[in-house]
Structure formats: C-alpha cells, structure tokens
Amino acid sequence: MGLLARARKEWFIIGIVLVILSAKLEPSVGVRGGPLKPEVTITYVAVSLIFFNSGLSLKTEELTSALLHVRLHLFVQSFTLVFFPLVVWLLLKVLSLTAIDQWLLRGLQTVSCMPPPVSSAVILTKAVGGNEAAAIFNSAFGSFLGIVVTPVLLLLFLGSSSSVPFSSIFSQLSVTVVVPLILGQVCRGFLREHLERRKLPFGAVSSAVLLMIIYTTFCDTFSRPNIELDPTSLLLVVLIIFSIQLSFMLLTFAFSTRSGSGFSAADTVAIMFCSTHKSLTLGIPMLKIVFEGYEHLSLISVPLLIYHPAQILLGSVLVPSIRSWMTSRQKAVKPPTLQPV
C-alpha cells in the first residue's frame, strides 16, 4: 500500500494529530468566546449533527434477526457497562498510588464508562466472518443505552464540575443527543431507499465533525498555560490501554468458549469485539456535555483518543488469528456428511 493510499485510509488518525497541533499553535481561535463560538457551534450544532447522522445511518431493520439472542446481548451490555467500569475503578485504586498523572487516570475511567462503537466492532466482526447481526444489534442498542447509562456512570465514578448541575446535563443530553437521534431514525424511515441507493459517507461526516470537537477541546487546554502533559504518564497510559484491551479480549474469549456457554464460534467473535471496544464518536460529545467548563477536560479526553486507534490496531492485527480459530472451530462442530451406500 502506497503512502498516499495509507494516508487516505488513516485520515482520521492523521486529522486528530493535525487538529491538536493546530490548537497548540493558535488556541485562541477555538476557545469559548473565540471566532468559532464553540459554546454554540460545538456544544449544540456539532453534537446534534453527530447524533442526527447516527440516527440516519443506523439500519434498525437489520437488527430484527439478532433481537432474540438475549443471552448474548445481556452478556455484552453487562460486560461493557457494568463489569468494565468496575474493574477499571479497582485498577485505578492501585494506579493512583503511582506517579501517573491523575487526570489521565480519570480519563481511563471515562473510557470504561463508554458504550460500544457503532462502527469498529461491526467492521472487525464482519472481517473475521463472525455474527455480524449480533454485532450490529449490540453496537446500536449499546449506543442508545449509553445515552442514559454513560452520563450516570461518569457522574457516579468521577462527579462533575460544580457549574454543571445534574438536571442540566440530562436536559442538554435530551436536546443534543436523544432528539437528533430520534429525528435521524424518523427521517431514515422516509428516505431509506434513497439512502441505501446513494451510499452516503455517514462515517466520514461524523468523523469530520468530531475533529472539530477535539480541536476546540484542546484549544481550551492550550489556552491555560498551567496545564502540562507528562510524557512518561502518557506512555504508561498507552501501555495500560493495550493491556486492558488484550486482557478483556482474552477474558471474553475464555468465558464465551467454555463448556456449556451456548455460544457459537461466530457469537464469540462478536462478543470479543463488542464487549471490549468503546465509542469515540459518542464518547467525546458526552464528555463535552458532562464536563463542560472543566479545567482538565482535554486531559481526561486523551485516554479515549488513544483507546480508539488502539482498539482498531489491535483488532486488525488479531483478525487473521481469530478467523483461523473460528474456521477450525466450525469445521470441528460440523456434522459428518453421510456417504451413499
């Protein structure tokens, strides 16, 4: 793959680096009250656009075939929204005794509270040949569930800025998340044939808007000269993130393949990716809402920005091995073909 082709494929990761560098060079452009007016354009317009776009792109009619696989859905949602946050909370009790930046550690907790993504888990499950319908259902359902559960978890584990009362958070979530998401689904009902025929770049639109949110978040940070990012802490957080992902993938694999689990090899693939992946597209806007005005918001956001490319990188590396395992497992359980006498 050539350099230009690679850049096109990884444009979003490159975009994250560029917008952070731009924010560092001229932070006054994206701060509150600056030329971009992020208190309106980002807080309301950009976040609403992301969730309207999500509602417009979610193929709810494809989820019916996976709807009745209740045990799988229960496992994925309880793992990602209950077990994951609790384990990370216990881990941070130990890590808080180290010299790692406390705001990056709080960022790790925010990662654990996020719902599954609506893209990467489905893409990787499909690449392996796993239960794609189950992955689609859990990604979509987890996103809807996360609208309510994720802010509650964030407030439970981290608290919030005193300037943002609990009631304001949920009223803003309703205006900028719930309503646009529902409107997107309603519009999809009228435009379904047109949308499926045109194959519009929903993912690219959300990613481009997300880059603007990341840009203004870091403009706020770099406008405060007293905030510094410790390189050693950052490196340790990267190692911790990869360790968490790999450990949880192995844990979900072990649980879903144990005797009597009732899950097929294809189910296991969906479980591994959906249970361990976290949504950046939904996560950054939610952090922006829950921690609006928080002095260390961008530092808290850093682990989530790392987790997103890390889960795609690790998942992509493991695709051939997981596909090979699933193929051999399916051959082992396939009933023998009767030979004619």
Secondary structure per residue as TSV (DSSP state, phi and psi in degrees):
chain	resnum	aa	ss	phi	psi
A	1	M	-	360.0	126.8
A	2	G	-	-70.2	167.5
A	3	L	H	-63.1	-41.2
A	4	L	H	-66.5	-41.6
A	5	A	H	-64.8	-39.8
A	6	R	H	-64.2	-41.2
A	7	A	H	-63.6	-39.4
A	8	R	H	-64.8	-39.2
A	9	K	H	-69.3	-38.2
A	10	E	T	-104.2	29.6
A	11	W	H	-61.5	-32.0
A	12	F	H	-69.7	-42.6
A	13	I	H	-63.7	-42.9
A	14	I	H	-61.7	-40.2
A	15	G	H	-61.2	-39.8
A	16	I	H	-59.6	-46.3
A	17	V	H	-61.5	-44.1
A	18	L	H	-66.7	-41.5
A	19	V	H	-70.7	-32.1
A	20	I	H	-68.2	-41.4
A	21	L	H	-63.9	-40.5
A	22	S	H	-63.4	-41.0
A	23	A	H	-64.1	-35.1
A	24	K	H	-67.5	-40.6
A	25	L	H	-70.5	-41.1
A	26	E	-	-142.5	73.9
A	27	P	G	-66.8	-21.4
A	28	S	G	-65.4	-20.8
A	29	V	G	-66.7	-40.0
A	30	G	S	-106.9	10.5
A	31	V	S	-81.0	165.1
A	32	R	T	-57.7	129.7
A	33	G	T	86.2	-4.7
A	34	G	S	-79.0	-175.7
A	35	P	T	-56.9	-33.1
A	36	L	T	-79.8	-13.7
A	37	K	-	48.8	57.0
A	38	P	H	-62.0	-23.0
A	39	E	H	-62.6	-17.9
A	40	V	H	-114.8	-54.4
A	41	T	I	-64.9	-34.9
A	42	I	I	-93.6	-53.2
A	43	T	I	-57.3	-37.2
A	44	Y	I	-111.7	-56.4
A	45	V	I	-67.3	-53.1
A	46	A	I	-65.0	-46.6
A	47	V	H	-63.3	-43.6
A	48	S	H	-61.7	-39.3
A	49	L	H	-63.5	-40.5
A	50	I	H	-61.0	-45.7
A	51	F	H	-78.1	-29.6
A	52	F	H	-64.3	-42.6
A	53	N	H	-62.8	-39.2
A	54	S	H	-64.0	-44.2
A	55	G	H	-64.0	-35.7
A	56	L	H	-69.8	-31.3
A	57	S	H	-93.8	-19.1
A	58	L	-	-69.6	119.1
A	59	K	-	-86.5	79.9
A	60	T	G	-62.1	-26.9
A	61	E	G	-68.6	-18.8
A	62	E	G	-82.8	-9.5
A	63	L	S	-86.3	-14.1
A	64	T	G	-63.1	-34.8
A	65	S	G	-67.2	-24.9
A	66	A	G	-98.1	-4.4
A	67	L	T	-59.8	-37.0
A	68	L	T	-84.8	-2.4
A	69	H	-	-82.9	65.9
A	70	V	H	-63.2	-41.3
A	71	R	H	-61.2	-40.6
A	72	L	H	-66.0	-45.2
A	73	H	H	-63.4	-41.8
A	74	L	H	-63.1	-41.1
A	75	F	H	-64.3	-49.2
A	76	V	H	-61.7	-48.5
A	77	Q	H	-69.4	-38.8
A	78	S	H	-70.5	-34.2
A	79	F	I	-66.6	-49.8
A	80	T	I	-76.7	-28.8
A	81	L	I	-109.9	-4.4
A	82	V	I	-125.3	-61.3
A	83	F	I	-63.8	-48.1
A	84	F	H	-55.8	-53.8
A	85	P	H	-61.7	-37.6
A	86	L	H	-67.2	-43.1
A	87	V	H	-64.6	-43.3
A	88	V	H	-64.9	-38.7
A	89	W	H	-59.1	-43.7
A	90	L	H	-67.0	-39.6
A	91	L	H	-62.0	-39.9
A	92	L	H	-70.0	-23.3
A	93	K	H	-61.2	-35.8
A	94	V	H	-79.3	-45.9
A	95	L	H	-65.9	-23.9
A	96	S	T	-66.5	-17.1
A	97	L	T	-82.1	-9.0
A	98	T	S	-92.1	-176.1
A	99	A	S	-92.1	7.7
A	100	I	S	-64.8	138.3
A	101	D	-	-50.5	125.7
A	102	Q	H	-63.9	-29.9
A	103	W	H	-74.6	-32.6
A	104	L	H	-68.3	-36.5
A	105	L	H	-65.2	-39.9
A	106	R	H	-64.9	-32.7
A	107	G	H	-62.8	-36.2
A	108	L	H	-63.0	-36.9
A	109	Q	H	-66.6	-38.1
A	110	T	H	-64.5	-37.2
A	111	V	H	-57.9	-44.7
A	112	S	H	-64.3	-24.0
A	113	C	H	-86.2	-8.1
A	114	M	-	-76.6	150.9
A	115	P	-	-76.5	169.1
A	116	P	-	-67.2	155.2
A	117	P	-	-77.9	161.7
A	118	V	S	-95.1	8.4
A	119	S	S	-132.3	-65.4
A	120	S	H	-60.0	-42.2
A	121	A	H	-63.8	-38.8
A	122	V	H	-69.2	-43.7
A	123	I	H	-61.3	-45.5
A	124	L	H	-70.3	-37.9
A	125	T	H	-61.5	-42.5
A	126	K	H	-65.5	-39.3
A	127	A	H	-62.8	-34.7
A	128	V	H	-79.6	-29.6
A	129	G	T	97.8	23.6
A	130	G	-	-81.3	-166.5
A	131	N	-	-76.1	87.4
A	132	E	H	-65.1	-38.4
A	133	A	H	-60.9	-41.8
A	134	A	H	-66.2	-38.0
A	135	A	H	-65.3	-42.4
A	136	I	H	-62.4	-46.2
A	137	F	H	-61.1	-48.1
A	138	N	H	-69.7	-32.8
A	139	S	H	-66.9	-46.2
A	140	A	H	-68.2	-48.5
A	141	F	H	-64.3	-39.6
A	142	G	H	-63.1	-35.1
A	143	S	H	-65.8	-44.8
A	144	F	H	-63.3	-44.7
A	145	L	H	-63.8	-37.8
A	146	G	H	-64.3	-25.3
A	147	I	H	-58.5	-36.5
A	148	V	H	-93.9	-47.1
A	149	V	H	-72.3	-42.9
A	150	T	H	-60.3	-48.7
A	151	P	H	-60.0	-36.3
A	152	V	H	-64.3	-43.9
A	153	L	H	-64.1	-42.0
A	154	L	H	-61.3	-43.5
A	155	L	H	-70.2	-33.7
A	156	L	H	-68.0	-46.7
A	157	F	H	-85.8	-30.5
A	158	L	H	-118.8	-20.5
A	159	G	-	75.1	-172.6
A	160	S	-	-143.0	167.6
A	161	S	-	-59.5	137.5
A	162	S	T	-62.7	-19.1
A	163	S	T	-82.5	-4.7
A	164	V	S	-119.7	93.0
A	165	P	-	-66.0	155.4
A	166	F	H	-53.6	-44.6
A	167	S	H	-64.5	-37.2
A	168	S	H	-65.5	-36.9
A	169	I	H	-60.4	-48.0
A	170	F	H	-75.6	-27.9
A	171	S	H	-69.5	-38.2
A	172	Q	H	-69.8	-37.6
A	173	L	H	-60.4	-39.5
A	174	S	I	-63.4	-44.7
A	175	V	I	-71.5	-41.9
A	176	T	I	-99.5	-12.7
A	177	V	I	-119.3	-62.0
A	178	V	I	-64.3	-52.3
A	179	V	H	-61.3	-49.0
A	180	P	H	-61.0	-36.5
A	181	L	H	-63.6	-45.5
A	182	I	H	-65.7	-43.1
A	183	L	H	-60.4	-39.4
A	184	G	H	-61.1	-42.5
A	185	Q	H	-66.8	-39.8
A	186	V	H	-63.0	-46.1
A	187	C	H	-62.6	-36.3
A	188	R	H	-62.1	-35.8
A	189	G	H	-60.2	-34.5
A	190	F	H	-84.9	-28.7
A	191	L	H	-110.8	13.5
A	192	R	H	-53.7	-50.3
A	193	E	H	-62.5	-42.0
A	194	H	H	-63.7	-43.5
A	195	L	H	-65.4	-41.0
A	196	E	H	-70.7	-31.0
A	197	R	H	-75.8	-38.8
A	198	R	H	-83.4	-22.9
A	199	K	T	53.1	58.5
A	200	L	-	-67.8	148.5
A	201	P	-	-80.5	70.1
A	202	F	H	-59.4	-43.6
A	203	G	H	-62.2	-41.4
A	204	A	H	-65.7	-37.4
A	205	V	H	-64.1	-48.7
A	206	S	H	-61.9	-40.3
A	207	S	H	-65.2	-41.0
A	208	A	H	-63.8	-42.4
A	209	V	H	-66.1	-38.4
A	210	L	H	-61.7	-36.7
A	211	L	H	-60.6	-37.0
A	212	M	H	-65.5	-39.6
A	213	I	H	-64.9	-44.0
A	214	I	H	-62.0	-41.2
A	215	Y	H	-59.6	-49.8
A	216	T	H	-68.7	-32.5
A	217	T	H	-61.6	-43.5
A	218	F	H	-78.7	-24.4
A	219	C	H	-60.8	-41.3
A	220	D	H	-60.6	-41.7
A	221	T	H	-66.6	-50.3
A	222	F	H	-72.4	-11.6
A	223	S	T	-81.4	-7.9
A	224	R	-	-109.2	99.1
A	225	P	T	-65.2	-15.2
A	226	N	T	-81.3	-5.7
A	227	I	-	-97.7	124.1
A	228	E	-	-129.9	148.6
A	229	L	-	-104.1	119.5
A	230	D	-	-77.5	117.9
A	231	P	H	-59.1	-38.0
A	232	T	H	-64.7	-44.2
A	233	S	H	-60.9	-41.3
A	234	L	H	-62.1	-45.0
A	235	L	H	-62.6	-42.0
A	236	L	H	-65.4	-37.9
A	237	V	H	-64.8	-39.6
A	238	V	H	-59.9	-45.2
A	239	L	H	-64.6	-39.9
A	240	I	H	-63.8	-42.0
A	241	I	H	-61.8	-47.0
A	242	F	H	-63.3	-38.3
A	243	S	H	-64.7	-42.9
A	244	I	H	-62.4	-47.5
A	245	Q	H	-60.2	-49.0
A	246	L	H	-65.2	-42.6
A	247	S	H	-62.3	-43.8
A	248	F	H	-71.2	-33.3
A	249	M	H	-64.6	-42.6
A	250	L	H	-65.1	-38.8
A	251	L	H	-65.6	-46.7
A	252	T	H	-66.5	-34.5
A	253	F	H	-63.3	-47.3
A	254	A	H	-62.9	-41.8
A	255	F	H	-68.3	-45.1
A	256	S	H	-77.6	-12.9
A	257	T	T	-106.8	1.5
A	258	R	S	-68.8	157.8
A	259	S	T	-61.5	129.6
A	260	G	T	86.0	6.2
A	261	S	-	-69.2	-30.6
A	262	G	-	82.5	5.1
A	263	F	-	-98.8	138.9
A	264	S	-	-80.4	171.6
A	265	A	H	-61.8	-39.3
A	266	A	H	-64.8	-36.8
A	267	D	H	-63.5	-42.3
A	268	T	H	-58.3	-41.0
A	269	V	H	-60.8	-47.6
A	270	A	H	-62.8	-41.1
A	271	I	H	-61.9	-45.4
A	272	M	H	-60.0	-44.9
A	273	F	H	-78.3	-44.2
A	274	C	H	-69.1	-32.5
A	275	S	H	-77.5	-25.1
A	276	T	H	-108.9	-13.8
A	277	H	-	-87.7	148.3
A	278	K	-	-127.6	145.9
A	279	S	-	-85.9	120.4
A	280	L	H	-81.0	-37.9
A	281	T	H	-60.7	-39.9
A	282	L	H	-87.1	-30.2
A	283	G	H	-68.4	-49.3
A	284	I	H	-61.9	-47.0
A	285	P	H	-59.9	-37.6
A	286	M	H	-66.2	-41.3
A	287	L	H	-62.0	-38.6
A	288	K	H	-63.0	-35.8
A	289	I	H	-76.9	-49.7
A	290	V	H	-69.2	-36.8
A	291	F	T	-112.8	31.4
A	292	E	T	-57.2	127.4
A	293	G	T	84.8	-1.2
A	294	Y	-	-73.1	129.0
A	295	E	T	-60.5	-34.5
A	296	H	T	-107.5	27.5
A	297	L	H	-57.0	-44.3
A	298	S	H	-68.1	-36.4
A	299	L	H	-65.4	-39.1
A	300	I	H	-64.5	-30.6
A	301	S	H	-77.5	-20.8
A	302	V	H	-57.2	-48.8
A	303	P	H	-58.5	-34.3
A	304	L	H	-68.7	-37.7
A	305	L	H	-65.4	-30.8
A	306	I	H	-78.5	-40.9
A	307	Y	H	-61.1	-38.2
A	308	H	H	-59.8	-57.0
A	309	P	H	-67.3	-29.7
A	310	A	H	-64.6	-41.4
A	311	Q	H	-68.2	-34.9
A	312	I	H	-70.0	-43.4
A	313	L	H	-62.7	-50.6
A	314	L	H	-63.8	-43.5
A	315	G	H	-61.4	-43.2
A	316	S	H	-64.6	-39.0
A	317	V	H	-64.6	-36.2
A	318	L	H	-85.3	-11.1
A	319	V	H	-52.8	-50.9
A	320	P	H	-59.7	-41.1
A	321	S	H	-66.9	-43.4
A	322	I	H	-67.7	-39.2
A	323	R	H	-63.4	-41.6
A	324	S	H	-62.8	-43.1
A	325	W	H	-62.9	-45.2
A	326	M	H	-64.3	-40.4
A	327	T	H	-63.2	-44.8
A	328	S	H	-66.9	-36.1
A	329	R	H	-66.6	-41.6
A	330	Q	H	-66.9	-35.9
A	331	K	H	-66.7	-35.8
A	332	A	H	-67.4	-33.8
A	333	V	H	-95.3	-4.8
A	334	K	S	-69.9	128.3
A	335	P	-	-65.7	144.2
A	336	P	-	-65.3	145.7
A	337	T	-	-82.6	129.8
A	338	L	-	-73.4	132.0
A	339	Q	-	-90.7	139.9
A	340	P	-	-67.0	142.8
A	341	V	-	-77.9	360.0
